[in-house]
Amino acid sequence: MTDPPADRPADRPADGPADGTAPPIPYRFERDATAAELHRRFDGLAAGEETDVSVAVAGRVMLVRAQGKLAFETLRDSTGAVQLFGRAGVTDDFDGFSRRSLGDWVGASGRVVKTRKGELSVLVERWALLAEARRSFGEKWKGVSDVETRFRQREVDLWANESTRRVLQLRSQAVSRLRHLLEDRGFVEVETPLLHPLPGGALAKPFITHHNTLDVDLYLRIAPELYLKRLVVGGFEKVFEIGRVFRNEGISPRHNPEFTMLELYQAYADYGDIMELVEQLVSQVAVDVAGTAELAYQGRPLDLRPPWPRTTMADLVSAAVGADVDVHSPLDVLRAAYRDHTGADAGAGWSAGKLLLELYEKTVEAELWGPQFVLGFPADVSPLARRHRHDPQTAERFEAIVAGRELCNAFSELVDPDDQRARFEAQAAARAAGDDEAMVVDEDYLRAMEYGLPPTGGLGIGVDRLVMLLADTANIRDVIAFPTLRPER
C-alpha cells in the first residue's frame, strides 16, 4: 500500500472524497484482528459471555443467516473464520448488513462476544462493503471438485477448497526453508538471466521469443546452470538460485512447461558431497514443513531420513531385463533388450549410453519408490558432467528418485574446456540431425571455462515435485498457483 499524498489535509478521511459523500467502496479499511487471533484469545469465553474488547475484522462472507432482528454472517480471512453477529438497533444499516451476498468482502468492527449457542462472534456496530461479488459462487462454497474450474479459476478454488490454500502455504514454507538452510551453509543466492541468447544447461526444447530492438531471437531459460558456473569461475564458491525455468514440452501430472528449480553449485566438492547435501536438505525441509521425514505418500510409506540407498543404472537395468548390461555392452545386445522389454525398435543412431538410459527410463524408473540415488549415468547423455574417475564411459552423475519420479539431477561438473567443447559439438551434431532437445556450442561458456573452473559439485532440485511429496498430491498442478492450461473453449 502506498502512503497517502502529502498534500491531503490531515482532517480529510482516507477513504472518502473532500465533499463528505461516502464512496460505495472505501479506499482502505483499518483491520486490527484476524480470525485466528480472535480464536486464540477468546475461545475460552463461556456461551453468552460478552467482552468490552472492540476489534475490527475483514474478509469474505461465506454464509448469511437473517432471523428477524438478528443476522449472522460467517467471515473468512486468510487465517480462518469468525462469525459476525448483527443486531437491529446496534448494527449500523442493519438491513443492508443482513442482505449481504455470498462472496462479498466486508469490514466490520464491534465487541467480541460468544452467542448463546457458543459461537465466537464480533457483535457488529459498524461495517463497510469492501468489494461486491458480482459473480455468484453458488454451490462452489461447498467445495470445487471440477478440475477445469479448480485450475482455471484458482481464485474460486482457493476460497472453496481450504486444502488448496494449505498446499500453497506449504509450498511457501518449503521454499523459505530451502533458502534458509542453504544460507546457513554459506551459500549465496543469486539471480541469472531468464532470456538466453542460446538454449543450454539441460536437454530440453526451449521457448523462443524475439527482442525487437536488438533484432535477435532469445530463449526462455531451460536451466540457469551455465550462468551459475560462470559465477563460480568468478569466485563465488557456493551459489544457488531458486527460480522459474521453461521447457517447451508436454503437460502431464508430473510436467508443467514452466516450473521452479533450485540449482546450486559448490566449489571443491564432487557428486558424493552433493548426495549428502540432498539427503540433508530434503529430510530437514520435510521435518520443518511436514513435521516429520517419515511421510505417507499416496497411501504408501516414504522415509526420507538419510542415508538413502545408492545403486548404479547398469545394475538396475540388468535386474529388469534379466541379463548383465551396461554402457560397455555391444549395441546389438542393448537393441535386443530394448525391443524385448519395450516392444519398440531403438532409434537408428542411438549409442550404447542412450540405449541404457532409455531402458532405464522405460523399465525401471517408475518402479523405484525410494528415496534412492541412481548413479553411473552414461557420459554421452550427460554433456555437462565430469567423466567418472574410474570409467570414462560413465559420468559422475546421479538422480534422486522418490516415489517413481526424478526429484533431482546432480553431478561432478565437467571442468575441462576441451572435453566440454567436444561434448557440445557432439550435441550440436545431434541437433543438426533432428534432436531438438540437444544443446548447441556455447562459446561464451567455453571462454569462461578457459579462465579455470575448479572442481565443483552441482545440483538441480525440482521444487514443485518436492512440494508434491510434502503435500501428498500426485498432480503437479495442485502445487502451482496458476498452472499452464489448454486454451479455454
Protein Blocks (a to p, Z undefined) as FASTA:
>chain_A
ZZddfklcfklcfkbcfkopacfbdfbdcdfbdfklmmmmmmmpcehiacfbdcdddddd
fbdcdehjaccdddddfkbccdddddehkaghkllmmmpcehiacdddddddddfkopac
dddfbdcdfbdcfbdfkjmlnopfbfklmmmmmmlmmmmmmklmmmmmmmmmmmmmmmmm
mmmnopacddddfbdfbdehiacdddddddfklopacdddfbfklmmmmmmmnopabdcd
dddddddddddfkbcfbdcddddddehiafklmmmmmmmmmmmmmmmmnopabdceehia
cdfbdcdddddfklmmmmmnopacdfkbcfklmmmmmmmmnopacdfklcfklmmmmmmm
mmmmmmpnbjaddehiafklmmkbccdfklmkbccdddddeehiafbdcddddfbfklmm
mmmmmmmmmmmnopakbccddfklmmmmmnopaddddddddfklmmmmmnopabfklmpm
bacddddZZ
